[in-house]
């Protein structure tokens, strides 16, 4: 299953007449923010400040209060009552993590965290507990500010550009509160903040640009980075578009893990009611006193959103600070809970790929894949096998061919859509296709294990565990076949050579056969045994 992604064109204000984005150009000397962002077209500019980098499109007009597209209003009483939310939270499992020496929740397997904020303040009210816990655990954190929030107040009350500067400073002050949680002796770099500068209220119109901006940040992160973004159905158009953009960006880096967070969800929906929310995926983060206090201080930095210092917001009326502000107390009460609800999707990058088509890698159509499968089957030392395990089976193209040579085949994949496709492709009774990850290794022993196009995306602990389980479950005389792409892969933990070197180093294993070309490395490993000819006829003749 080749986990390869196509490079996208640079962000743009408008498509070319053909509907395609302009080709990628090399960055001009001296222009950039260290993000590896492409050079902009003449209608765009890339600017940076000491505290944040900005990608501001000149072609997009600033939003006005007249065209502010809101699906609901924060001035209304929330649909979800405090009691409803408390009852829901009580039944939500904890998000897998660990407890530090003070008994506080800390993330695990999080080499870096990128938080997508549609507006300045969303990173705090939506993901503040997660962000703070990551900082406290020493995890590098980057906040991607999609807009500068210049449209929250009428232009007649405050100049939009001035409001953008105010809200940017507010966000920087809020993040500084979380920086205080960083462990002593850390890098001291602080939370990095990147501004994409899309127009407030019109992120959907610049969604492709948001995708490219988020992807440029992800490209600089280590494999296994978590990407936190608003729910795609949070209810605010900018939030929904930012969530979609994050998912699309994650699709370019399949090892990226996605976690969604609600901001306005409880304002318009009851827990369990919205049909497009994956409620079973909900997990809770316990917000300890230190995190709670840091988040409260961070929220207090957003004076433009919790006070009337800059006038009444565009969709509010009156002058009551309890009701006329962007984030009135009744709304903040739903957002800033002692249990932060999030929706983690460890296979987020892969899930985003399958969202755009049943066969995102063209496994069923490419001659390259057909040839690779033929080489894989040809290198196997026996015609038939008793029991085979194929983790990461994707849509079952190789599984269908393995099924013809196996008495029993177990195939797994973390993406339900992929397994559904595989079951349609391979309906045989002796084939068991399951939704499961590499850590859900099946019981029993196997005489064939197929590790095809998967090991690049296993975190170090997952890879080591998979090697150990393979060694334990491979029968005497059994074989593991490893198949891996030799070209660079965005977001990979390791390349084909490193994977196969680790397999060859397993105690008691030898490399039985090897094929390599410029594209692919295919090898078999396992306990020492006779060659194919020796097993079939040479030893008998000798």
Secondary structure in CASP SS format (residue, H / E / C, confidence):
PFRMAT SS
TARGET T0000
AUTHOR 0000-0000-0000
METHOD secondary structure of the structure
MODEL  1
X C 1.00
X C 1.00
X C 1.00
X C 1.00
X C 1.00
X C 1.00
X C 1.00
X C 1.00
X C 1.00
X C 1.00
X C 1.00
X C 1.00
X C 1.00
X C 1.00
X C 1.00
X C 1.00
X C 1.00
X C 1.00
X C 1.00
X C 1.00
X C 1.00
X C 1.00
X C 1.00
X C 1.00
X C 1.00
X C 1.00
X C 1.00
X C 1.00
X C 1.00
X C 1.00
X C 1.00
X C 1.00
X C 1.00
X C 1.00
X C 1.00
X C 1.00
X C 1.00
X C 1.00
X C 1.00
X C 1.00
X C 1.00
X C 1.00
X C 1.00
X E 1.00
X E 1.00
X E 1.00
X E 1.00
X E 1.00
X C 1.00
X C 1.00
X C 1.00
X E 1.00
X E 1.00
X E 1.00
X E 1.00
X E 1.00
X E 1.00
X C 1.00
X C 1.00
X C 1.00
X C 1.00
X C 1.00
X C 1.00
X C 1.00
X H 1.00
X H 1.00
X H 1.00
X C 1.00
X C 1.00
X C 1.00
X C 1.00
X C 1.00
X C 1.00
X C 1.00
X C 1.00
X C 1.00
X C 1.00
X C 1.00
X C 1.00
X C 1.00
X C 1.00
X H 1.00
X H 1.00
X H 1.00
X H 1.00
X H 1.00
X H 1.00
X H 1.00
X H 1.00
X H 1.00
X C 1.00
X C 1.00
X C 1.00
X E 1.00
X C 1.00
X C 1.00
X C 1.00
X E 1.00
X E 1.00
X C 1.00
X C 1.00
X C 1.00
X C 1.00
X C 1.00
X E 1.00
X E 1.00
X C 1.00
X C 1.00
X C 1.00
X C 1.00
X C 1.00
X E 1.00
X E 1.00
X E 1.00
X E 1.00
X E 1.00
X E 1.00
X C 1.00
X C 1.00
X C 1.00
X C 1.00
X H 1.00
X H 1.00
X H 1.00
X H 1.00
X C 1.00
X C 1.00
X H 1.00
X H 1.00
X H 1.00
X H 1.00
X H 1.00
X H 1.00
X H 1.00
X H 1.00
X H 1.00
X C 1.00
X C 1.00
X C 1.00
X E 1.00
X E 1.00
X E 1.00
X E 1.00
X E 1.00
X E 1.00
X E 1.00
X E 1.00
X C 1.00
X C 1.00
X C 1.00
X C 1.00
X C 1.00
X E 1.00
X C 1.00
X C 1.00
X C 1.00
X C 1.00
X C 1.00
X C 1.00
X H 1.00
X H 1.00
X H 1.00
X H 1.00
X H 1.00
X H 1.00
X H 1.00
X H 1.00
X H 1.00
X H 1.00
X H 1.00
X H 1.00
X H 1.00
X H 1.00
X H 1.00
X H 1.00
X H 1.00
X H 1.00
X H 1.00
X H 1.00
X C 1.00
X C 1.00
X C 1.00
X C 1.00
X C 1.00
X C 1.00
X C 1.00
X C 1.00
X C 1.00
X C 1.00
X C 1.00
X C 1.00
X E 1.00
X E 1.00
X E 1.00
X E 1.00
X E 1.00
X E 1.00
X E 1.00
X C 1.00
X C 1.00
X C 1.00
X C 1.00
X C 1.00
X H 1.00
X H 1.00
X H 1.00
X H 1.00
X H 1.00
X H 1.00
X H 1.00
X H 1.00
X H 1.00
X H 1.00
X H 1.00
X H 1.00
X H 1.00
X H 1.00
X H 1.00
X C 1.00
X C 1.00
X C 1.00
X C 1.00
X C 1.00
X C 1.00
X C 1.00
X E 1.00
X E 1.00
X E 1.00
X E 1.00
X E 1.00
X C 1.00
X C 1.00
X C 1.00
X C 1.00
X C 1.00
X C 1.00
X H 1.00
X H 1.00
X H 1.00
X H 1.00
X H 1.00
X H 1.00
X H 1.00
X H 1.00
X H 1.00
X H 1.00
X H 1.00
X H 1.00
X H 1.00
X H 1.00
X C 1.00
X C 1.00
X C 1.00
X C 1.00
X C 1.00
X C 1.00
X E 1.00
X E 1.00
X E 1.00
X E 1.00
X E 1.00
X C 1.00
X C 1.00
X C 1.00
X H 1.00
X H 1.00
X H 1.00
X H 1.00
X C 1.00
X C 1.00
X C 1.00
X C 1.00
X C 1.00
X C 1.00
X C 1.00
X C 1.00
X C 1.00
X C 1.00
X H 1.00
X H 1.00
X H 1.00
X E 1.00
X E 1.00
X E 1.00
X E 1.00
X E 1.00
X C 1.00
X C 1.00
X H 1.00
X H 1.00
X H 1.00
X H 1.00
X H 1.00
X H 1.00
X H 1.00
X H 1.00
X H 1.00
X H 1.00
X H 1.00
X H 1.00
X C 1.00
X C 1.00
X H 1.00
X H 1.00
X H 1.00
X H 1.00
X C 1.00
X C 1.00
X C 1.00
X C 1.00
X C 1.00
X C 1.00
X E 1.00
X C 1.00
X C 1.00
X C 1.00
X C 1.00
X C 1.00
X C 1.00
X C 1.00
X C 1.00
X C 1.00
X C 1.00
X C 1.00
X C 1.00
X C 1.00
X C 1.00
X C 1.00
X H 1.00
X H 1.00
X H 1.00
X H 1.00
X H 1.00
X H 1.00
X H 1.00
X C 1.00
X C 1.00
X C 1.00
X E 1.00
X E 1.00
X E 1.00
X E 1.00
X E 1.00
X E 1.00
X E 1.00
X C 1.00
X C 1.00
X H 1.00
X H 1.00
X H 1.00
X H 1.00
X H 1.00
X H 1.00
X H 1.00
X C 1.00
X C 1.00
X C 1.00
X C 1.00
X C 1.00
X C 1.00
X C 1.00
X C 1.00
X C 1.00
X C 1.00
X C 1.00
X C 1.00
X H 1.00
X H 1.00
X H 1.00
X H 1.00
X H 1.00
X H 1.00
X H 1.00
X H 1.00
X H 1.00
X H 1.00
X H 1.00
X H 1.00
X H 1.00
X C 1.00
X C 1.00
X C 1.00
X C 1.00
X C 1.00
X E 1.00
X E 1.00
X E 1.00
X E 1.00
X E 1.00
X E 1.00
X E 1.00
X C 1.00
X C 1.00
X C 1.00
X C 1.00
X C 1.00
X H 1.00
X H 1.00
X H 1.00
X H 1.00
X H 1.00
X H 1.00
X H 1.00
X H 1.00
X H 1.00
X E 1.00
X E 1.00
X E 1.00
X E 1.00
X E 1.00
X E 1.00
X E 1.00
X E 1.00
X C 1.00
X C 1.00
X H 1.00
X H 1.00
X H 1.00
X H 1.00
X H 1.00
X H 1.00
X H 1.00
X H 1.00
X H 1.00
X H 1.00
X C 1.00
X C 1.00
X C 1.00
X C 1.00
X C 1.00
X E 1.00
X E 1.00
X E 1.00
X E 1.00
X E 1.00
X C 1.00
X C 1.00
X C 1.00
X C 1.00
X C 1.00
X C 1.00
X C 1.00
X C 1.00
X C 1.00
X C 1.00
X E 1.00
X E 1.00
X E 1.00
X E 1.00
X E 1.00
X E 1.00
X E 1.00
X C 1.00
X C 1.00
X H 1.00
X H 1.00
X H 1.00
X C 1.00
X C 1.00
X H 1.00
X H 1.00
X H 1.00
X H 1.00
X H 1.00
X H 1.00
X H 1.00
X H 1.00
X H 1.00
X H 1.00
X H 1.00
X H 1.00
X H 1.00
X H 1.00
X E 1.00
X E 1.00
X E 1.00
X E 1.00
X E 1.00
X E 1.00
X E 1.00
X E 1.00
X E 1.00
X E 1.00
X E 1.00
X E 1.00
X C 1.00
X C 1.00
X C 1.00
X C 1.00
X C 1.00
X C 1.00
X C 1.00
X C 1.00
X C 1.00
X C 1.00
X H 1.00
X H 1.00
X H 1.00
X H 1.00
X H 1.00
X H 1.00
X H 1.00
X H 1.00
X H 1.00
X C 1.00
X C 1.00
X C 1.00
X C 1.00
X C 1.00
X E 1.00
X E 1.00
X E 1.00
X E 1.00
X E 1.00
X E 1.00
X E 1.00
X C 1.00
X C 1.00
X C 1.00
X E 1.00
X E 1.00
X E 1.00
X E 1.00
X E 1.00
X E 1.00
X E 1.00
X C 1.00
X C 1.00
X C 1.00
X C 1.00
X C 1.00
X H 1.00
X H 1.00
X H 1.00
X H 1.00
X H 1.00
X H 1.00
X H 1.00
X H 1.00
X H 1.00
X H 1.00
X C 1.00
END
